[in-house]
Amino acid sequence: RSCRESAEMSFVAFVDHPLGETNGEEAIKRADNVANAGEWMRFVKTCFPSLIVVAPWHTYALVGLPDASRLVDSSLVLERADVYVPCGGVHSPHMKHNVKAARRVGVPIFDLCSYGVLPPEINEDLLQVLTSKLRKLITTTTRRVWMPLLTPDDIDQLKRARHALYVHLPDEHDSAVAVLDRILHAASEHDG
């Protein structure tokens, strides 16, 4: 369905799911959650083939990396995502934190928790509902572009490049000057 795929473009979807503790009976629940999270990632990718599905917390849990690394690194990836997709029936404490973080940095939230612990069967009606919700999120939210922080030296170099293009090659590089103006304006708003 080209209509569905054109709605998503190449958006990065950060898929999140409850995980659980690593000790005692909770360890069994954690193993189930890791498996269920894999099913949810498969569901999202099947419904929206052009979305880029990321879940660094899942990989870290699978290979046994420390929870602290999982939380910090996942937060950094979430800030760069185009859409946050919580799923798995409930919002765990880390997911509640991620919902707040997504709202704070302007990442739209495509919440699938209401569908339960496991993903539902995919059918045409469900695809239409989900596609409509995702399309609405995508079209009503300004596409964010993540950019690493610019240093003062970077800003000075951009200003010099803009000046050189504007003074020495004004007609040939008007569009490049306009792009540099937008970058410099965004950087000054961020600092101010």
C-alpha positions, -999 to 999 in steps of 0.1 A, spaced: 0 0 0 19 30 -13 -4 54 6 6 39 40 43 38 31 44 73 19 29 85 53 59 71 72 87 80 49 119 70 67 109 79 102 127 63 131 104 46 156 117 41 191 97 10 203 95 6 241 81 -22 263 81 -31 300 112 -50 309 112 -60 346 138 -69 372 167 -93 368 164 -113 400 141 -139 415 107 -145 400 109 -112 382 137 -127 361 111 -151 345 88 -122 339 117 -103 323 124 -131 299 88 -131 289 88 -93 285 120 -95 263 103 -121 241 70 -101 239 89 -69 231 104 -88 201 69 -96 189 59 -60 192 89 -48 172 79 -74 145 43 -61 146 54 -25 142 78 -33 113 51 -55 96 24 -29 98 48 -1 88 76 -15 66 92 18 59 96 27 96 131 22 111 124 3 143 150 9 171 150 -5 206 185 -3 221 172 -13 256 161 -46 240 195 -54 227 212 -44 260 188 -67 279 195 -96 255 232 -94 259 231 -86 297 245 -51 297 240 -31 329 206 -14 334 223 20 339 239 18 304 206 6 290 187 36 305 212 63 296 218 51 260 181 45 254 174 81 265 199 94 240 184 74 212 149 85 221 158 121 218 168 115 182 138 94 172 109 107 151 82 88 170 80 71 204 60 38 204 52 24 239 36 -10 238 31 -41 259 -1 -34 279 12 -11 306 36 18 311 64 6 334 84 31 354 111 35 327 84 39 301 66 66 322 100 84 323 104 80 285 69 94 279 78 125 298 112 127 280 95 123 246 70 151 254 98 173 267 118 171 235 88 171 211 89 134 200 53 124 191 39 94 210 22 66 191 9 46 221 0 10 215 -3 -1 251 -41 -3 249 -37 -33 226 -25 -55 254 6 -75 264 9 -91 230 3 -75 196 -31 -81 180 -37 -100 148 -30 -78 118 -59 -73 95 -69 -46 70 -92 -28 95 -65 -26 121 -40 -14 96 -64 14 85 -69 25 121 -31 25 130 -21 41 97 -46 69 102 -33 75 138 3 75 126 -4 97 96 -21 122 119 9 122 143 33 126 114 14 153 96 5 174 127 40 173 142 68 193 127 96 169 116 124 173 140 160 172 128 185 161 154 218 178 152 247 176 175 255 207 195 275 233 176 306 246 193 314 283 192 342 275 167 316 257 145 294 287 146 323 310 136 332 287 107 296 287 95 294 325 97 327 328 76 314 303 51 281 322 48 299 355 44 323 341 17 294 326 -3 273 358 0 301 382 -9 320 362 -35 294 340 -52 261 356 -44 240 345 -74 254 309 -76 248 300 -40 217 318 -28 201 286 -16 233 276 3 233 310 20 196 306 29 204 272 45 233 286 65 211 315 76 185 290 90 212 270 108 227 301 123 193 314 133 184 281 150 217 280 168 212 316 181 177 307 193 190 276 211 217 296 229 194 325 237 
